[in-house]
C-alpha cells in the first residue's frame, strides 16, 4: 500500500508535461498540488454592542466591546508525509485546536482540543449565595413584589463549559489489516438552572411545602472518559471489525447542600424534614465489546452481521442524610447487561429488482437488586418504594423490495415489525404493592407498511412519494387500579404518514426543491392522555447563478402541529370556601376537560454572494417565527381565595385559554473582503440580530427565596467584525 502512495513528484510532472506543455505559472500550480505548503493566520476583532442571553448561548462571548481571537492553518507535505495544524477562535471560549501527522498508507496520529460553552438564556437575579459550588446558602428574602428590588439581589450568570481533548491514532499493519485507537477526555464545569421544593422563609407567600420552590442551581464538575480500539481486516470477499468501547463518568460533586434561612421560622422543621443534602448525578460506567462483519457472496449480494455485548455499572455510594430504609444497602449496585445482534442481507435478484431484509435483537438484563427505599410521607417513612427494573427483550425486523417499473418509475414496498416485552414482570409485580410504579403493559408490538414511488419525469425533474401506515398495540393493562392515563409510549396508536418531494433543475443556473410531509396520530383507545396528534411540514428552497461571480439562494419552510389530550382534574368545592388548600384542590370534585396545543412556525432565509470590482461581498437574512396556542376547555368555577387554587381556576375556567407563547427572530449578516495583496486579505462583517419572546412561563418567575428569573421580551445584538488574514 505504501508504494501506491509514494510516487515521486518528478514522475508526475514528467507524465503531465508529456501531454500538455507546461508554462512557468502552471508548473508552480502543479508543484503546489504535489507538495502543498500552506500557512495562514487570521486575526479577528469583533465588537459586540450588547450581551443578550438568547444570542450568547453558544458563541462564547459574555462581554460587550471587542473580543479578539486568532485563527491559524498550517499544512505541509513531503512525499507521503502530511503535517497539519488547525486552530479556530483562539482566545475565546469556543476555541478549537487540532494537530495531526500522517504517513500516508502507513500510520497517523492526531490530537484535538475543543471548548464548548453554553450560557443560560435566562436573566437571574438572586440573593442565594454559593452559586456554582456544592453548598447553597438561602437568604430570607420574601417572594413579594415589594422585594423585587431588594438590595441583597444581584445578577448571576449560569453557564456550563465542556473542555474536550481527543487523541486518535491508526496503523496499517499489513495488507488489509489496520488498527485504530481513540481516547476522548471531557471535563464539564459550571452550573445550571435547578430548584427544590422546600418551605419558604418568613414573609414569603404562600408559606407551605407545595409552593416553596427554592433556587438551588446544580453545580457541575464532571469528567467523562471514552476509549475505543478497533482492529479491521479487509479482503475482496469479506470485512471484519472487532472493537472495544468504554465510557466512564465521574462527578466530583456528589451532593448539593442547602443552608440558611430564618431562625424565627426554620424551613426544615419536624413537620417538613430537611431537603438537604440533595443527591446529584452519580458516577457510572459502560463497557462494550463488538464484532462487525460483512461478506460479499457476489457483486449483487452482500450480508452484514454485528454482535455486541455491553455492561453498564452504577455503584456510587448513597449520600448520607437521605430517607433510606435499612434494606436499601450502601449503594445501588446497578448493573445492566445488554446483548445486541444485527443481521442484514441485500441482493439484486434481477437488473430491476433489489431486496433487503434485516433483523435486530436486543436482550437487556437489568440485574440491579430490588431495593427498599423509604419515602417521606407526613413525618413518617413508607417502606414500600422500590426501584423500577427495566429488563426487556426487543426485536426489530424489516423487509423491503425495490423494483424499476420502466418509463422512469421505481416502486419500493416495505414492512417493518417490532416487539418489546418486559422480562421481570412477575417478580416485580409480586413484591411491589404500589401499582403506580410497576409496568402497566407487558408486551408492545408495532407494524408499519411503507410504499414509495419514484419518477424521473425528465433529465431535470425528479420526484418521489412515500406513504406509510403503522399500528401499535399491546397486551392487557396491568395494575390493581384502572389506568387513568395511558403512557404515550405504551398506548395503542395508529400513525399515517405521507411525504413527497420534487427536485427540478429548471435551467443550468436555476435549481428548485420542494417537499411536503405530514403525519396523523390516533390514540382513540386511550381514555385519558394524548388522544390525537398531527403535523405538517412544507419547505421550498432554490439556488440561482446569476453569473460566474454572483450566486443566490433562498428557502422557506412552514410547520404546523396540533395535539389533543383528554384529562380529569379536581376543583375546589364551595364547601371548602376560602380554606381551600392545594391538597384540597388536588382531591376535590373531579371534572372532565381537554386541552389542545397548536404550533405554527415559519422560517425564511435569503443569501447572496458575489464580487464588486475587487471586493468579495455577501449578504444573508434569516426570519423565524414560532407560535404556540394552548386551548383548555372551561372547568367549573370555584369560590377559593387561596392563591394557588384561584390562579389555576382563573387560567382554566376564567379564560378557557392559556396565554400564547411567541418567538420571533430577525438576523442580518453582511460581509466584504478586500484583497490587499495575493497573500493578505481584510474582511469586514456586520451582524444584526433581533429576537422577541413572549412566554408567560418565564415572564417573571419568582422563587420563594426571592430569586427572579426572566427572559427579556426583546433582545437586540449588533456585531461589527474586522479581521486580517495573511498567508505565508
C-alpha positions in Angstrom: 0.0 0.0 0.0 2.9 2.4 0.7 4.2 2.0 -2.9 0.9 3.2 -4.2 1.0 6.5 -2.3 4.8 7.2 -2.6 5.0 8.5 -6.2 7.8 10.9 -6.8 6.7 14.4 -7.8 9.1 14.5 -10.7 7.4 11.5 -12.2 4.0 13.2 -12.0 5.3 16.4 -13.6 7.0 14.4 -16.4 3.8 12.5 -17.1 1.7 15.6 -17.3 4.2 17.5 -19.4 4.3 14.7 -22.0 0.7 15.6 -22.8 0.5 19.3 -22.2 3.1 22.0 -22.5 3.8 23.5 -19.1 4.1 27.2 -18.6 6.0 28.6 -15.6 2.8 29.6 -13.9 1.1 26.2 -14.4 4.2 24.4 -13.2 4.0 26.4 -10.0 0.4 25.3 -9.6 1.3 21.7 -10.2 4.1 21.9 -7.7 1.7 23.4 -5.1 -0.7 20.5 -5.6 2.0 17.9 -5.2 3.7 19.5 -2.2 1.2 21.9 -0.7 2.7 24.2 1.9 0.2 26.5 3.5 0.5 28.8 6.5 -2.3 31.3 7.1 -3.0 33.5 10.1 -6.3 35.4 10.7 -6.7 38.0 13.4 -10.4 38.7 14.3 -11.6 41.8 16.2 -15.4 41.6 16.6 -17.2 44.3 18.5 -20.4 43.5 20.3 -22.6 46.3 21.5 -24.8 44.3 23.9 -24.6 40.9 25.6 -28.1 39.3 25.3 -28.7 35.9 26.8 -30.6 34.4 23.7 -27.8 35.3 21.3 -24.8 34.4 23.5 -25.9 30.9 24.4 -23.3 29.1 22.2 -21.0 31.8 20.8 -18.8 32.1 23.9 -18.9 35.9 24.2 -20.1 37.2 27.5 -18.8 40.8 27.4 -19.5 43.9 25.5 -16.9 45.6 23.4 -14.0 44.0 21.5 -13.3 40.3 21.8 -10.1 39.4 19.9 -9.4 35.9 18.6 -7.0 34.2 16.3 -7.3 31.5 13.5 -4.3 29.6 12.2 -3.9 27.0 9.5 -0.7 25.2 8.6 -0.3 22.3 6.1 2.9 20.8 4.7 3.5 17.6 2.7 6.7 15.9 1.7 6.1 12.9 -0.4 3.8 10.7 1.7 4.2 12.7 4.9 1.4 15.1 5.9 1.6 17.5 8.8 -1.4 19.8 9.7 -2.2 22.4 12.4 -5.7 24.0 12.5 -6.8 26.5 15.1 -10.1 28.4 15.4 -11.2 31.2 17.8 -8.0 31.2 19.9 -8.7 33.5 22.9 -12.5 32.7 23.1 -14.4 30.1 25.0 -15.2 28.4 21.6 -11.6 27.7 20.7 -10.6 24.6 18.7 -7.1 23.3 18.1 -6.1 20.3 16.0 -2.6 18.8 15.2 -2.1 15.7 13.1 0.7 13.8 11.4 0.1 11.2 8.7 2.5 8.9 6.8 0.1 8.1 4.1 -0.7 4.4 3.8 1.3 3.6 7.0 0.2 5.3 10.2 -1.4 8.5 11.5 -1.8 10.3 14.8 -3.9 13.4 15.7 -4.7 15.5 18.8 -7.7 17.8 19.1 -8.9 20.2 21.8 -12.3 21.8 21.8 -14.2 24.2 24.1 -18.0 24.2 24.0 -19.7 26.8 26.2 -23.4 27.0 26.9 -24.8 30.1 28.6 -28.2 30.1 30.2 -30.8 32.1 28.1 -32.3 33.5 31.4 -31.6 36.6 33.4 -31.2 35.6 37.0 -31.3 38.0 39.9 -30.9 36.3 43.3 -29.6 36.7 46.9 -28.7 33.0 47.0 -25.0 32.5 47.9 -22.6 29.8 46.8 -23.9 29.5 43.2 -21.6 27.2 41.3 -20.4 25.4 44.5 -21.9 22.3 46.3 -23.2 24.5 49.2 -26.1 26.8 48.5 -26.9 29.5 51.2 -30.5 30.5 51.2 -31.4 34.1 52.3 -34.5 35.3 54.0 -35.9 37.4 51.1 -39.7 37.4 50.7 -41.3 36.4 47.4 -43.3 39.6 47.0 -43.5 42.4 44.5 -42.1 44.8 47.1 -39.0 42.7 47.4 -38.3 42.7 43.7 -35.6 45.4 44.1 -34.2 44.1 47.4 -30.7 45.3 47.8 -29.5 41.8 48.5 -30.4 40.7 45.0 -27.7 40.6 42.4 -27.3 39.3 38.8 -25.9 35.8 38.3 -24.8 34.2 35.1 -25.4 30.5 34.8 -23.3 28.6 32.3 -21.5 25.3 31.6 -18.4 24.6 29.6 -17.0 21.4 28.1 -13.3 21.1 27.6 -12.7 18.1 25.2 -9.4 16.5 24.3 -9.3 13.8 21.7 -6.4 11.6 20.7 -6.7 9.4 17.6 -4.2 7.0 16.1 -4.2 4.4 13.3 -1.7 1.9 11.9 -1.7 -0.2 8.7 0.0 -3.4 10.0 -0.1 -5.3 6.7 -2.1 -5.6 3.5 -5.8 -5.4 4.6 -5.0 -5.3 8.4 -5.4 -2.0 10.3 -5.5 -0.9 13.9 -7.1 2.3 15.3 -7.4 3.9 18.7 -9.4 6.8 20.1 -9.3 8.4 23.5 -11.6 11.3 24.5 -11.4 13.2 27.7 -14.2 15.7 28.6 -14.3 18.0 31.6 -17.6 19.7 32.2 -17.9 22.5 34.7 -20.3 25.3 35.7 -23.8 25.5 37.0 -27.3 25.2 35.5 -30.9 26.0 36.4 -32.3 23.9 39.2 -34.8 24.2 42.0 -36.0 22.3 45.0 -39.3 22.1 46.9 -38.9 23.2 50.4 -40.5 25.6 53.0 -40.4 29.2 52.2 -38.9 31.8 54.5 -40.7 34.3 56.7 -42.8 36.7 54.7 -43.0 34.5 51.6 -46.5 33.9 50.3 -47.8 31.3 50.3 -45.9 29.5 53.1 -46.2 25.8 52.5 -44.2 22.9 51.1 -46.1 22.9 47.8 -45.3 26.4 46.8 -42.0 26.9 48.5 -39.8 26.4 45.4 -36.2 27.4 46.3 -33.5 28.4 43.8 -30.7 25.8 44.1 -28.5 25.8 40.9 -26.9 22.5 40.2 -23.1 22.6 40.5 -21.4 20.6 37.7 -17.9 19.3 37.9 -17.7 16.1 35.9 -15.2 14.1 34.0 -16.1 11.8 31.1 -13.6 9.5 29.5 -14.2 7.4 26.4 -11.9 4.7 24.9 -12.4 2.9 21.6 -10.0 0.5 20.0 -10.6 -1.5 16.8 -8.9 -4.0 14.5 -10.0 -4.2 10.9 -9.3 -6.9 8.4 -10.4 -6.5 4.8 -10.3 -8.7 1.7 -12.1 -8.7 -1.6 -14.7 -11.1 -0.1 -15.2 -10.0 3.5 -14.6 -7.3 6.1 -14.3 -7.9 9.8 -14.1 -5.3 12.6 -13.6 -6.2 16.3 -13.6 -3.4 18.9 -13.9 -2.3 22.5 -15.7 0.8 23.7 -15.5 2.2 27.3 -17.3 5.1 28.9 -16.5 6.3 32.4 -18.3 9.3 34.1 -17.1 10.6 37.4 -18.7 13.5 39.2 -16.7 15.4 41.8 -19.9 16.9 43.3 -22.0 14.0 44.6 -24.4 16.1 46.6 -25.8 19.7 47.0 -26.1 21.1 50.5 -28.8 23.8 51.1 -28.2 26.0 54.1 -29.5 29.2 55.6 -33.0 30.7 56.1 -34.6 32.4 59.1 -34.2 31.3 62.7 -37.7 32.5 63.7 -39.4 30.1 61.3 -36.9 27.5 60.2 -37.5 26.0 56.8 -36.6 22.5 57.9 -38.9 21.7 60.8 -40.2 18.5 62.3 -43.3 18.7 60.0 -41.1 19.2 57.0 -37.8 17.2 57.1 -34.6 18.6 55.7 -34.3 18.7 51.9 -30.5 18.8 52.3 -28.4 17.1 51.1 -29.6 16.7 47.5 -28.1 13.8 45.5 -26.5 14.8 42.2 -25.6 12.7 39.2 -23.6 9.6 40.3 -20.5 8.0 38.9 -21.2 5.4 36.2 -19.5 3.3 33.5 -20.2 1.4 30.4 -18.1 -1.2 28.6 -18.9 -2.8 25.2 -17.3 -5.5 23.1 -18.4 -5.8 19.5 -17.7 -7.6 16.2 -18.9 -6.4 12.8 -18.7 -8.4 9.7 -19.7 -8.2 6.1 -19.5 -10.9 3.3 -19.8 -10.4 -0.4 -21.5 -13.6 -1.8 -21.3 -11.9 -5.2 -21.2 -8.5 -6.8 -25.0 -8.4 -6.3 -25.4 -10.0 -2.8 -24.0 -8.8 0.5 -24.6 -9.8 4.1 -23.8 -7.9 7.3 -23.6 -9.1 10.9 -23.0 -7.3 14.2 -22.7 -8.8 17.6 -22.3 -6.6 20.7 -22.2 -7.1 24.4 -22.2 -4.3 26.9 -22.4 -3.8 30.7 -23.3 -0.6 32.5 -22.5 -0.2 36.2 -23.5 2.4 38.8 -22.1 1.6 42.2 -21.6 5.1 43.7 -22.2 5.3 47.4 -25.5 6.6 48.6 -25.1 10.0 50.3 -26.0 10.4 54.0 -29.0 12.2 55.4 -31.5 10.8 52.9 -34.7 8.9 53.8 -33.5 5.4 53.4 -34.6 2.1 54.9 -32.3 -0.5 56.4 -32.8 -2.7 53.4 -31.5 0.0 50.9 -27.9 -1.1 51.2 -24.9 1.2 50.8 -25.2 1.7 47.0 -27.5 0.9 44.2 -25.2 -1.8 42.9 -26.7 -1.0 39.5 -25.8 -3.4 36.7 -27.4 -3.7 33.2 -26.1 -6.3 30.7 -27.2 -5.9 27.1 -26.7 -8.2 24.1 -27.3 -6.9 20.6 -27.5 -8.8 17.4 -28.0 -7.3 13.9 -28.1 -9.1 10.6 -29.0 -7.9 7.1 -29.0 -9.2 3.6 -29.2 -7.2 0.4 -29.4 -8.7 -3.1 -30.1 -7.6 -6.6 -32.2 -10.5 -7.9 -32.5 -9.1 -11.4 -31.4 -5.9 -13.0 -34.7 -4.3 -12.0 -35.4 -6.0 -8.6 -33.4 -5.4 -5.4 -34.4 -6.8 -2.0 -33.3 -6.1 1.6 -34.0 -7.9 4.8 -32.7 -7.1 8.3 -33.3 -8.1 11.9 -32.1 -6.7 15.2 -32.4 -8.4 18.6 -31.8 -6.8 22.0 -31.7 -8.6 25.3 -31.5 -6.1 28.1 -31.0 -7.7 31.6 -31.3 -5.3 34.5 -29.5 -7.1 37.3 -29.8 -4.2 39.7 -31.1 -5.6 43.1 -34.6 -4.5 44.2 -34.0 -2.0 46.9 -36.5 -0.8 49.6 -36.2 3.0 49.7 -38.0 4.8 52.5 -40.1 7.7 51.1 -41.1 10.6 53.4 -44.9 10.9 53.9 -46.2 13.3 56.5 -43.5 12.8 59.0 -43.2 9.0 58.5 -41.4 6.6 56.1 -43.2 4.4 53.6 -41.1 1.3 53.2 -42.8 0.1 50.0 -40.9 2.2 47.5 -38.8 0.1 45.1 -36.6 0.9 42.2 -38.1 0.1 38.8 -36.2 -2.6 36.9 -36.0 -2.2 33.2 -35.2 -5.7 31.7 -36.7 -6.4 28.3 -36.4 -8.4 25.1 -36.9 -6.5 21.9 -36.9 -7.4 18.2 -36.9 -5.2 15.0 -37.5 -6.7 11.6 -37.5 -5.1 8.1 -38.2 -6.4 4.6 -38.0 -4.2 1.6 -38.2 -4.6 -2.2 -37.3 -2.1 -4.8 -38.4 -2.6 -8.4 -37.9 -0.5 -11.5 -41.1 -0.4 -13.4 -39.9 1.2 -16.6 -40.8 4.5 -18.0 -38.8 6.3 -15.4 -40.8 4.7 -12.5 -39.5 2.8 -9.5 -41.5 1.3 -6.7 -40.4 0.4 -3.2 -42.5 -1.6 -0.7 -41.5 -2.3 2.8 -42.7 -3.9 6.0 -41.3 -3.1 9.5 -42.2 -5.0 12.6 -41.1 -4.5 16.2 -41.8 -6.1 19.6 -40.8 -5.4 23.1 -41.5 -7.5 26.2 -40.7 -6.8 29.9 -38.9 -9.8 31.4 -39.1 -9.5 35.1 -42.8 -8.6 35.3 -43.9 -11.4 37.5 -41.2 -11.0 40.1 -41.6 -7.2 40.3 -45.4 -7.4 40.5 -45.2 -9.9 43.4 -43.0 -7.7 45.6 -44.4 -4.2 44.8 -47.5 -3.1 46.5 -47.6 0.2 44.7 -49.3 -0.3 41.3 -48.3 3.2 40.0 -44.7 2.2 39.9 -44.9 -1.1 38.0 -45.1 -1.9 34.3 -48.6 -1.1 33.0 -48.2 -3.3 30.0 -46.1 -6.4 29.4 -45.9 -6.6 25.6 -45.8 -3.9 22.9 -45.7 -4.5 19.2 -45.9 -2.2 16.1 -46.3 -3.0 12.4 -45.5 -0.4 9.7 -46.2 -0.8 6.0 -44.4 1.5 3.5 -44.9 2.3 -0.2 -42.7 4.7 -2.2 -43.0 5.7 -5.8 -40.2 7.5 -7.6 -40.4 9.0 -11.0 -37.8 10.6 -13.3 -40.0 12.8 -15.3 -37.1 14.2 -17.3 -33.4 14.7 -17.1 -34.1 17.7 -15.0 -37.2 16.8 -13.0 -37.4 14.0 -10.4 -40.0 13.3 -7.7 -41.0 10.8 -5.1 -44.0 10.0 -2.9 -43.9 7.9 0.2 -46.9 6.7 2.3 -46.9 4.6 5.4 -49.3 3.2 7.9 -48.3 2.0 11.4 -50.3 0.3 14.2 -49.1 -0.2 17.7 -50.9 -2.4 20.2 -50.1 -4.5 23.3 -51.1 -6.9 26.0 -53.7 -6.2 28.7 -53.0 -3.3 31.0 -51.7 -4.4 34.5 -52.3 -2.9 37.9 -54.6 -3.1 40.9 -56.4 0.1 39.8 -57.8 1.2 36.4 -55.2 3.0 34.3 -56.1 6.7 34.4 -53.7 8.0 31.8 -52.1 5.6 29.3 -48.4 6.5 28.8 -47.8 7.7 25.3 -45.0 5.2 24.6 -47.2 2.3 25.7 -50.6 3.3 24.4 -52.3 1.9 21.3 -51.7 4.1 18.4 -52.2 4.3 14.6 -50.0 6.6 12.6 -50.3 7.6 9.0 -47.5 9.5 7.2 -47.1 10.9 3.7 -44.0 12.6 2.2 -43.5 14.0 -1.2 -40.5 15.7 -2.9 -39.8 17.4 -6.2 -36.3 18.2 -7.5 -36.1 20.4 -10.5 -33.1 21.6 -12.4 -35.1 24.2 -14.3 -32.0 25.6 -16.2 -28.3 25.4 -15.9 -28.5 28.3 -13.4 -31.7 27.6 -11.5 -32.4 24.7 -9.1 -35.5 24.2 -7.1 -36.6 21.7 -4.4 -40.0 21.3 -2.8 -41.1 18.9 -0.1 -44.2 18.2 1.9 -44.6 15.8 4.9 -47.5 15.1 7.2 -48.3 12.7 10.0 -51.6 11.8 11.7 -51.6 10.0 15.1 -54.7 8.5 16.7 -54.7 7.3 20.4 -58.5 6.8 20.3 -58.3 3.8 22.7 -56.8 6.0 25.5 -59.4 7.3 27.9 -57.1 10.0 29.2 -53.8 11.5 28.0 -52.9 12.2 24.4 -55.8 11.3 22.1 -54.8 12.8 18.7 -51.8 14.5 17.1 -50.9 15.6 13.6 -48.3 17.7 12.0 -47.3 19.1 8.6 -44.1 20.5 7.2 -43.7 22.3 3.8 -40.4 23.5 2.5 -39.2 25.2 -0.6 -35.6 26.1 -1.4 -33.7 27.2 -4.5 -30.4 28.5 -5.9 -29.7 30.7 -8.8 -26.5 31.5 -10.5 -26.6 35.0 -12.0 -23.1 34.9 -13.4 -19.7 33.5 -12.8 -19.3 35.6 -9.7 -22.9 36.1 -8.4 -24.9 33.4 -6.8 -28.2 33.5 -4.8 -30.1 31.1 -2.6 -33.4 31.2 -0.7 -35.5 28.9 1.4 -38.9 28.8 3.1 -40.4 26.3 5.5 -43.8 26.1 7.2 -44.5 23.7 10.2 -48.0 23.1 11.7 -48.8 20.9 14.6 -51.9 20.1 16.5 -52.3 17.8 19.6 -55.4 17.0 21.7 -55.4 15.4 25.1 -58.2 14.4 27.5 -57.9 14.6 31.3 -59.7 14.8 34.5 -58.9 17.1 37.3 -60.2 18.5 40.5 -61.6 21.8 41.5 -62.4 23.1 44.9 -66.0 22.8 46.1 -67.9 25.7 47.5 -67.9 23.9 50.8 -64.2 24.4 51.3 -64.6 28.1 50.7 -61.6 30.3 51.5 -59.9 27.4 53.3 -59.2 25.6 50.0 -55.6 24.3 50.2 -53.5 22.9 47.5 -54.2 19.4 48.8 -58.0 20.0 48.7 -57.6 21.4 45.2 -56.0 18.2 44.1 -58.6 15.9 45.7 -61.7 17.9 45.2 -64.6 17.3 42.8 -63.3 15.5 39.6 -64.3 17.1 36.3 -63.5 16.2 32.7 -61.6 18.6 30.5 -59.5 18.6 27.4 -56.6 20.6 26.1 -55.3 21.4 22.6 -51.9 22.6 21.7 -51.4 24.2 18.3 -48.0 25.0 16.8 -47.4 27.4 13.9 -43.9 28.0 12.7 -42.3 29.8 9.7 -38.7 30.2 8.6 -37.4 32.2 5.7 -33.9 32.8 4.5 -32.1 34.6 1.7 -28.5 34.8 0.7 -26.3 36.2 -2.0 -22.6 36.2 -2.7 -20.6 37.9 -5.4 -17.9 40.4 -6.4 -17.9 44.1 -6.8 -14.7 45.0 -8.6 -12.0 43.5 -6.4 -14.4 43.1 -3.3 -15.9 39.7 -2.4 -19.3 40.5 -0.8 -22.2 38.6 0.7 -25.4 39.1 2.5 -27.8 36.8 4.4 -31.2 37.3 6.0 -33.0 34.9 8.3 -36.5 35.2 9.7 -38.0 32.7 12.1 -41.4 32.7 13.9 -42.9 30.2 16.3 -46.4 30.5 17.8 -47.9 28.0 20.3 -51.5 28.2 21.3 -52.9 26.3 24.3 -56.7 25.9 24.5 -58.3 24.4 27.5 -61.9 23.6 27.9 -63.7 25.5 30.7 -63.7 23.9 34.1 -66.4 24.7 36.7 -65.8 27.8 38.7 -64.7 27.9 42.3 -65.1 30.1 45.4 -61.5 29.5 46.5 -59.4 32.5 47.5 -56.2 30.7 48.1 -53.5 32.0 45.7 -52.6 28.7 44.2 -56.1 27.5 43.8 -57.7 30.6 42.4 -54.8 31.2 39.9 -55.4 27.8 38.4 -59.2 28.4 38.3 -58.6 31.7 36.6 -56.5 30.2 33.8 -58.7 27.2 33.3 -62.2 28.4 34.0 -62.0 32.2 33.7 -60.4 32.4 30.2 -60.6 28.9 28.9 -57.3 29.6 27.3 -53.7 29.8 28.5 -51.7 32.7 27.1 -49.9 32.1 23.7 -46.2 31.7 23.6 -44.4 33.5 20.8 -40.9 33.7 19.5 -39.5 35.7 16.5 -36.0 36.2 15.2 -34.6 38.5 12.5 -31.0 38.2 11.6 -29.0 40.1 9.0 -25.4 39.2 8.1 -23.2 41.2 5.7 -19.6 40.8 4.8 -16.9 42.2 2.5 -13.4 41.0 1.7 -10.7 43.2 0.2 -7.5 41.6 -1.2 -4.7 43.9 -0.1 -2.3 41.6 -1.9 -2.2 38.0 -3.1 -1.3 36.9 0.4 -3.2 39.4 2.5 -6.9 40.0 2.9 -9.1 42.3 5.0 -12.6 41.2 5.9 -15.4 43.3 7.4 -18.5 41.6 9.0 -21.7 43.1 10.3 -24.4 41.2 12.2 -27.8 42.5 13.4 -29.9 40.1 15.5 -33.3 40.9 16.9 -35.2 38.3 19.0 -38.6 38.7 20.7 -40.0 36.2 23.2 -43.5 36.3 24.8 -43.6 33.4 27.2 -45.8 33.7 30.2 -43.9 30.9 31.9 -40.7 33.0 32.1 -42.1 36.5 32.1 -41.2 36.9 35.8 -40.7 33.7 37.6 -40.3 34.2 41.4 -38.8 31.6 43.7 -39.9 31.5 47.3 -36.5 32.7 48.4 -36.8 36.0 46.4 -34.9 34.9 43.2 -36.2 36.4 40.0 -35.8 34.5 36.7 -37.0 36.0 33.4 -36.4 36.3 29.7 -36.2 39.8 28.3 -39.1 40.1 25.9 -37.0 41.9 23.3 -33.2 41.5 22.7 -31.1 43.2 20.1 -27.5 42.5 19.3 -25.1 44.1 16.8 -21.7 42.9 16.0 -19.0 44.6 13.8 -16.1 42.4 13.0 -12.8 43.3 11.5 -10.3 40.5 10.5 -6.9 40.4 8.8 -5.7 37.2 7.1 -2.2 36.6 5.8 -0.9 33.5 4.0 2.8 32.8 4.3 
